[in-house]
Amino acid sequence: MNCYAIFIIAILLSFFNDLSGQDNLILGADLSYVNELEDCGGFYTENGTRSDPFLLFAKSGANLVRVRLWHSPTWTNYSTYPDVEKTIRRTKEAGMKILLDFHYSDDWADPQKQIIPSAWSNIEELSVLLDSIYDYTYKVIHRLDSKGLLPEMVQIGNEINNEILKHEPYQTTDTINWSRNIALINKAIQAVNDACTHSSLVPKIMIHIAQPENALIWFDKAFKNNLSDFDIIGISYYSKWSDYSMSELYQAIGLLRKKFGKEVIVAETAYPWTLKNFDEAGNILGEDTLVEGYPTTPEGQYNYMVDLTKTVIKGGGTGIIYWEPAWITSPCSTHWGKGSRWENAAFFDPDNQNEPLPVMNFFSQEYTRQIK
């Protein structure tokens, strides 16, 4: 029996029932970059005063922070376990909940790249790799729990459209060894459940796929290959990379819920408020991101997020999480150059001392979630 069954009473008292004013709706932000940005000189202000971004988001109505975890990166000191622990502590002190995103890689994991951590790269036997993902996941969750930092949600992999823990990129789901893939995912799910057996808080488990049209196909194949029980289907939704309009997103969320019986959260999304580039790093979201009726203005970004949130709710979705709204331009360097590739889609104005933009208010709108 897993810890979901053992601690059903704890669930009733946990995250999804202690939110008020939004009918248990998740309104979140991925703030994984914040510690790094502040360490290299980045800052955030409110009314001309430098402010803690975690408190800014909490005050604005956000109730959850998503944070990524890499296994053992050698190219950065961030998104490591100590950095993630710091983010979780700051989040909880600000009164928000946590979604911990296991990438199971030493670098970015995404639909095209699910590269095995270097520590496991020489493992050839599946049984040993299964033990490795179990032990690692268990130890992280248990360690956080021992420090009072257990996340309310745990994400098993990041945008795992393709097979996890591979030695090279895979481009299509046709190449997936489903038996191996699901065995590894199931082992990670088991580790989370086992690690919280004696905890008063039971993390909900999310499986995350990029773009709704891909999620419909992926979960159909995954369940046919005996995917273990979990709680939430997470999807990325970016107009740049999705073939689905907002109305089609609404339909897809409804279909995912009806077909698979899981909650659905848009775990990543974003929209630009300008096409201006403020630094040396080129912007990822450009004209190819734009949606008719939502100009690249602060008001256009705000309206897009309000309407997208309403669309998610209309489809029966549980919530929405904005990807890296605090990735401001700064002296920091990333894989892509000095500065940010996302400042034109962030929530702060570089021309005005990083004061919050109107989109920050999308969290505090009055949304009514209807369970269907």
QUIKA-V241661 format. One record per pair of residues at least 12 apart in sequence whose C-alpha atoms are under 10 Angstrom apart, sorted by the first residue. I is the first residue (numbers start at 0). J is the second residue. Records with the same first field share a line. If there is no record, write none. Layout:
BEGIN
I = J / J
END
This chain:
BEGIN
0 = 192 / 193 / 196
1 = 189 / 190 / 191 / 192 / 193 / 194 / 195 / 196
2 = 189 / 191 / 192 / 193 / 194 / 195 / 196 / 197 / 198 / 199 / 200 / 201 / 202
3 = 192 / 193 / 195 / 196 / 200 / 201 / 202 / 203 / 229 / 230
4 = 192 / 196 / 201
5 = 195 / 196 / 197 / 198 / 201
6 = 195 / 196 / 197 / 198 / 199 / 200 / 201
7 = 199 / 200 / 201
8 = 199 / 200 / 201
9 = 198 / 199 / 200 / 201
10 = 151 / 199 / 200 / 201 / 202 / 203
12 = 199 / 200
13 = 151 / 199 / 200 / 201 / 202
14 = 62 / 63 / 95 / 96 / 97 / 150 / 151 / 152 / 200 / 201 / 202 / 203
15 = 96 / 151 / 203 / 317
18 = 62 / 95 / 96
19 = 62
20 = 60 / 363 / 364 / 365 / 366 / 367
21 = 60 / 362 / 363 / 364 / 365 / 366 / 367 / 368
22 = 317 / 365 / 366 / 367 / 368 / 369 / 370
23 = 62 / 317 / 318 / 367 / 368
24 = 62 / 264 / 308 / 312 / 316 / 317 / 318 / 319 / 366 / 367 / 368 / 369
25 = 61 / 62 / 63 / 64 / 96 / 264 / 265 / 266 / 316 / 317 / 318 / 319 / 320 / 362
26 = 60 / 61 / 62 / 63 / 64 / 264 / 265 / 266 / 308 / 317 / 318 / 319 / 320 / 321 / 361 / 362 / 363
27 = 56 / 57 / 60 / 61 / 62 / 63 / 64 / 65 / 95 / 96 / 97 / 98 / 265 / 266 / 267 / 318 / 319 / 320 / 321 / 322 / 362
28 = 53 / 56 / 57 / 61 / 62 / 63 / 64 / 65 / 66 / 97 / 98 / 266 / 267 / 268 / 319 / 320 / 321 / 322 / 323 / 324 / 325 / 362
29 = 63 / 64 / 65 / 66 / 67 / 97 / 98 / 99 / 100 / 266 / 267 / 320 / 321 / 322 / 323 / 324 / 325 / 326
30 = 52 / 53 / 56 / 63 / 64 / 65 / 66 / 67 / 86 / 90 / 321 / 322 / 323 / 324 / 325 / 326
31 = 64 / 65 / 66 / 67 / 68 / 77 / 78 / 82 / 83 / 86 / 87 / 100 / 322 / 323 / 324 / 325 / 326
32 = 66 / 67 / 77 / 78 / 82 / 86 / 323 / 324 / 325 / 326 / 327
33 = 51 / 52 / 53 / 77 / 86 / 323 / 324 / 325 / 326 / 327
34 = 77 / 78 / 82 / 83 / 85 / 86 / 89
35 = 75 / 76 / 77 / 78 / 82 / 326 / 331 / 332
36 = 325 / 326 / 327 / 328 / 329 / 330 / 331 / 332 / 338 / 339
37 = 51 / 52 / 329 / 330 / 331
38 = 330 / 331
39 = 329 / 330 / 331 / 332
40 = 328 / 329 / 330 / 331
41 = 325 / 326 / 327 / 328 / 329 / 330 / 331 / 353
42 = 325 / 327 / 328 / 329 / 352 / 353 / 354
43 = 55 / 325 / 327 / 347 / 348 / 349 / 352 / 353 / 354 / 355
44 = 347 / 348 / 351 / 352 / 353 / 354 / 355
45 = 347 / 352 / 353 / 354 / 355
46 = 352 / 354 / 355
47 = 351 / 352 / 353 / 354
48 = 352 / 354
49 = 352 / 353 / 354
50 = 354
51 = 89 / 93
52 = 89 / 90 / 93 / 325 / 355
53 = 86 / 89 / 90 / 91 / 92 / 93 / 94 / 95 / 325
54 = 89 / 90 / 92 / 93 / 94 / 95
55 = 93 / 355 / 359
56 = 90 / 93 / 95 / 324 / 325 / 346 / 355 / 359 / 360 / 362
57 = 90 / 93 / 94 / 95 / 362
58 = 93 / 94 / 359 / 360 / 362 / 363
59 = 355 / 359 / 360 / 361 / 362 / 363 / 364
60 = 95 / 359 / 360 / 361 / 362 / 363 / 364
61 = 94 / 95 / 96 / 320 / 359 / 360 / 361 / 362 / 363
62 = 90 / 93 / 94 / 95 / 96 / 97 / 320 / 362
63 = 90 / 91 / 94 / 95 / 96 / 97 / 98 / 151 / 152 / 319 / 320
64 = 86 / 87 / 89 / 90 / 91 / 95 / 96 / 97 / 98 / 99 / 150 / 320 / 321 / 322
65 = 86 / 87 / 90 / 96 / 97 / 98 / 99 / 100 / 150 / 152 / 153 / 154 / 266 / 267 / 320 / 321 / 322 / 323
66 = 78 / 82 / 83 / 84 / 86 / 87 / 90 / 97 / 98 / 99 / 100 / 101 / 153 / 154 / 322 / 323
67 = 79 / 80 / 82 / 83 / 86 / 98 / 99 / 100 / 101 / 102 / 103 / 107 / 154 / 156 / 157
68 = 80 / 81 / 82 / 83 / 84 / 99 / 100 / 101 / 102 / 103 / 104 / 105 / 106 / 107 / 139 / 156 / 157
69 = 83 / 100 / 101 / 102 / 103 / 104 / 105 / 106 / 107 / 108 / 116
70 = 101 / 102 / 103 / 104 / 105 / 106 / 115 / 116 / 117 / 118 / 135
71 = 103 / 104 / 105 / 106 / 116 / 117 / 118
72 = 104 / 105 / 106 / 116 / 117
73 = 105 / 106 / 117
74 = 105 / 106 / 333 / 334
75 = 105 / 106 / 333
78 = 102 / 105 / 106
79 = 105
80 = 139 / 143
83 = 99 / 100 / 143
84 = 139 / 142 / 143 / 146 / 148 / 149
85 = 148
87 = 99 / 143 / 147 / 148 / 149 / 150
88 = 143 / 146 / 147 / 148 / 149
90 = 148
91 = 147 / 148 / 149 / 150
95 = 151
96 = 148 / 149 / 150 / 151 / 152
97 = 148 / 149 / 150 / 151 / 152 / 153 / 202
98 = 149 / 150 / 151 / 152 / 153 / 154 / 202 / 203 / 204 / 205 / 266
99 = 140 / 149 / 150 / 151 / 152 / 153 / 154 / 155 / 156 / 202 / 204 / 205
100 = 150 / 152 / 153 / 154 / 155 / 156 / 157 / 205 / 206 / 207
101 = 136 / 139 / 153 / 154 / 155 / 156 / 157 / 187
102 = 114 / 115 / 116 / 154 / 155 / 156 / 157 / 158 / 159 / 163 / 164
103 = 115 / 116 / 132 / 135 / 136 / 155 / 156 / 157 / 163 / 164
104 = 116 / 117 / 118 / 119 / 156 / 157 / 163 / 164 / 165
105 = 117 / 118
107 = 157
108 = 156 / 157 / 158 / 159 / 163 / 164 / 168
109 = 156 / 157 / 158 / 159 / 160 / 161 / 163 / 168 / 208 / 209
110 = 157 / 158 / 159 / 160 / 161 / 162 / 163 / 168 / 169 / 170 / 171 / 172 / 208 / 209 / 210
111 = 158 / 159 / 160 / 161 / 162 / 167 / 168 / 169 / 170 / 171 / 172
112 = 157 / 158 / 159 / 160 / 161 / 162 / 163 / 164 / 165 / 166 / 167 / 168 / 169 / 170
113 = 156 / 157 / 158 / 159 / 160 / 161 / 162 / 163 / 164 / 165 / 166 / 167 / 168 / 169
114 = 162 / 163 / 164 / 165 / 166 / 167 / 168 / 169
115 = 163 / 164 / 165 / 166 / 167
116 = 164 / 165 / 166
117 = 166
118 = 131
119 = 131 / 132 / 164
120 = 164 / 165 / 166
121 = 166
125 = 179 / 182 / 183
126 = 182 / 183
128 = 164 / 183 / 186
129 = 179 / 182 / 183 / 184 / 185 / 186 / 187
130 = 183 / 186 / 187 / 190
131 = 183 / 186 / 187
132 = 164 / 183 / 184 / 185 / 186 / 187 / 188 / 190
133 = 183 / 184 / 185 / 186 / 187 / 188 / 189 / 190 / 191 / 193
134 = 186 / 187 / 190 / 194
135 = 187 / 190
136 = 155 / 186 / 187 / 188 / 189 / 190 / 191 / 194
137 = 187 / 188 / 189 / 190 / 191 / 192 / 193 / 194 / 195
138 = 190 / 191 / 194
139 = 190 / 191 / 194
140 = 153 / 190 / 191 / 192 / 193 / 194 / 195 / 202
141 = 190 / 191 / 193 / 194 / 195 / 196 / 197 / 198
142 = 194
144 = 194 / 195 / 197 / 198 / 199 / 200
145 = 198
147 = 198 / 200
149 = 195 / 198 / 199 / 200 / 201 / 202
150 = 200 / 201 / 202 / 203
151 = 200 / 201 / 202 / 203 / 204
152 = 201 / 202 / 203 / 204 / 205 / 230 / 231
153 = 188 / 191 / 201 / 202 / 203 / 204 / 205 / 206 / 230 / 231
154 = 187 / 188 / 191 / 202 / 203 / 204 / 205 / 206 / 207 / 231 / 232 / 233 / 266
155 = 183 / 184 / 185 / 187 / 188 / 191 / 204 / 205 / 206 / 207 / 229
156 = 184 / 187 / 205 / 206 / 207 / 208
157 = 205 / 206 / 207 / 208 / 209 / 233 / 234 / 235 / 266
158 = 206 / 207 / 208 / 209 / 210 / 214 / 233 / 234 / 235 / 266 / 267
159 = 172 / 180 / 184 / 206 / 207 / 208 / 209 / 214 / 217
160 = 172 / 175 / 207 / 208 / 209 / 210 / 213 / 214 / 216 / 217 / 218
161 = 173 / 174 / 175 / 176 / 177 / 180 / 208 / 217
162 = 174 / 175 / 176 / 177 / 179 / 180 / 181 / 183 / 184
163 = 175 / 176 / 179 / 180 / 181 / 183 / 184
164 = 179 / 180 / 183
165 = 180
172 = 213 / 216 / 217 / 220
177 = 220 / 221 / 223 / 224 / 225 / 226
178 = 221 / 224 / 225 / 226
179 = 224
180 = 221 / 224 / 226
181 = 220 / 221 / 222 / 224 / 225 / 226 / 227
182 = 224 / 225 / 226 / 227
183 = 226
184 = 206 / 226 / 227
185 = 225 / 226 / 227 / 228 / 229
186 = 227
187 = 227
188 = 204 / 205 / 206 / 226 / 227 / 228 / 229
189 = 227 / 228 / 229
191 = 203 / 204
192 = 204 / 229
202 = 230
203 = 229 / 230 / 231
204 = 228 / 229 / 230 / 231 / 232 / 233
205 = 229 / 230 / 231 / 232 / 233 / 234 / 261 / 262 / 263 / 264 / 266
206 = 218 / 229 / 230 / 231 / 232 / 233 / 234 / 263 / 266
207 = 231 / 232 / 233 / 234 / 235 / 263 / 264 / 265 / 266 / 267
208 = 232 / 233 / 234 / 235 / 236 / 265 / 266 / 267
209 = 233 / 234 / 235 / 236 / 237 / 240 / 241 / 265 / 266 / 267
210 = 233 / 234 / 235 / 236 / 237 / 238 / 240 / 241 / 242 / 243 / 248 / 251 / 265 / 267 / 268
211 = 233 / 234 / 235 / 236 / 237 / 241 / 242 / 243 / 247 / 248 / 249 / 250 / 251 / 252 / 255 / 265
212 = 234 / 236 / 241 / 242 / 243 / 247 / 248 / 251 / 252
213 = 234 / 235 / 241 / 242
214 = 232 / 233 / 234 / 235 / 251 / 252 / 255
215 = 251 / 252 / 254 / 255 / 258 / 259
218 = 232 / 255 / 258 / 259
219 = 255 / 258 / 259
222 = 259
228 = 261
229 = 261 / 262
230 = 260 / 261 / 262 / 263
231 = 256 / 260 / 261 / 262 / 263 / 264 / 317
232 = 252 / 255 / 256 / 259 / 260 / 261 / 262 / 263 / 264 / 265 / 266 / 316 / 317
233 = 261 / 262 / 263 / 264 / 265 / 266 / 267 / 316 / 317 / 318 / 319 / 320
234 = 252 / 263 / 264 / 265 / 266 / 267 / 268 / 319 / 320
235 = 264 / 265 / 266 / 267 / 268 / 269 / 319 / 320 / 321 / 322
236 = 248 / 265 / 266 / 267 / 268 / 269 / 307 / 319
237 = 265 / 267 / 268 / 269 / 270 / 284 / 288
238 = 268 / 269 / 270 / 284 / 287 / 288 / 289 / 290
239 = 269 / 270 / 283 / 284 / 285 / 286 / 287 / 288 / 289 / 290
240 = 287 / 288
241 = 288
244 = 290
245 = 290 / 306 / 307 / 309 / 310 / 311
246 = 307 / 310 / 311 / 313 / 314
247 = 310 / 314
248 = 265 / 307 / 310 / 311 / 313 / 314
249 = 307 / 309 / 310 / 311 / 312 / 313 / 314 / 315 / 316
250 = 310 / 311 / 313 / 314 / 315
251 = 263 / 311 / 314
252 = 264 / 265 / 310 / 311 / 312 / 313 / 314 / 315 / 316 / 317
253 = 311 / 312 / 313 / 314 / 315 / 316 / 371
254 = 314 / 315
255 = 314 / 315 / 316
256 = 314 / 315 / 316 / 371
257 = 315 / 371
261 = 316 / 317
262 = 315 / 316 / 317 / 318
263 = 311 / 312 / 314 / 315 / 316 / 317 / 318 / 319
264 = 311 / 312 / 315 / 316 / 317 / 318 / 319 / 320
265 = 307 / 308 / 311 / 316 / 317 / 318 / 319 / 320 / 321
266 = 318 / 319 / 320 / 321 / 322
267 = 319 / 320 / 321 / 322 / 323
268 = 304 / 307 / 319 / 320 / 321 / 322 / 323 / 324
269 = 284 / 288 / 300 / 303 / 304 / 320 / 321 / 322 / 323 / 324 / 341 / 344 / 345
270 = 284 / 285 / 288 / 289 / 290 / 293 / 294 / 295 / 299 / 300 / 301 / 303 / 304 / 321 / 322 / 324 / 341 / 343 / 344 / 345 / 358
271 = 283 / 284 / 285 / 286 / 288 / 289 / 293 / 294 / 295 / 296 / 297 / 299 / 300 / 301 / 303 / 341 / 342 / 343 / 344 / 345 / 346
272 = 284 / 293 / 294 / 295 / 296 / 297 / 298 / 299 / 300 / 301 / 303 / 342 / 343 / 344 / 345 / 346 / 347 / 348 / 356 / 357 / 358
273 = 285 / 286 / 294 / 295 / 296 / 297 / 299 / 300 / 342 / 343 / 344 / 345 / 348
274 = 286 / 295 / 296 / 342 / 343 / 344
275 = 295 / 342 / 343
276 = 328 / 338 / 339 / 340 / 341 / 342 / 343
277 = 327 / 328 / 329 / 338 / 339 / 340 / 341 / 342 / 343 / 349 / 350
278 = 328 / 329 / 330 / 336 / 337 / 338 / 339 / 340 / 342
279 = 328 / 332 / 335 / 336 / 337 / 338 / 339 / 340
280 = 328 / 332 / 333 / 334 / 335 / 336 / 337 / 338 / 339 / 340 / 341 / 342
281 = 335 / 336 / 337 / 338 / 339 / 340 / 341 / 342
282 = 335 / 338 / 339 / 340 / 341 / 342 / 343 / 344
283 = 339 / 340 / 341 / 342 / 343 / 344
284 = 340 / 341 / 342 / 343 / 344
285 = 343 / 344
290 = 303
295 = 343 / 344
296 = 343 / 357
297 = 343 / 344 / 346 / 347 / 348 / 356 / 357 / 358
298 = 356 / 357 / 358
299 = 357 / 358
300 = 344 / 345 / 346 / 356 / 357 / 358 / 359 / 361
301 = 346 / 356 / 357 / 358 / 359 / 360 / 361
302 = 357 / 358 / 361
303 = 358 / 361
304 = 319 / 321 / 358 / 359 / 360 / 361 / 362
305 = 358 / 360 / 361 / 362 / 363 / 364 / 365 / 366
306 = 361
307 = 319
308 = 320 / 361 / 362 / 364 / 366
309 = 365 / 366 / 367 / 368
311 = 368
312 = 366 / 367 / 368 / 369 / 370
313 = 367 / 368 / 369 / 370 / 371
314 = 368 / 369 / 370 / 371
315 = 368 / 369 / 370 / 371
316 = 368 / 369 / 370 / 371
317 = 368 / 369 / 370
318 = 368
319 = 362
321 = 344 / 345 / 346
322 = 341 / 344 / 345
323 = 341 / 342 / 344 / 345 / 346
324 = 341 / 342 / 343 / 344 / 345 / 346 / 347 / 358 / 359
325 = 341 / 342 / 344 / 345 / 346 / 347 / 353 / 355
326 = 338 / 339 / 340 / 341 / 342 / 343 / 344 / 345 / 346 / 347
327 = 339 / 340 / 341 / 342 / 343 / 344 / 345 / 346 / 347 / 348 / 349 / 353
328 = 340 / 341 / 342 / 343 / 345 / 347 / 348 / 349 / 353
329 = 342 / 349
344 = 358
345 = 358 / 359
346 = 358 / 359 / 360
347 = 359
END
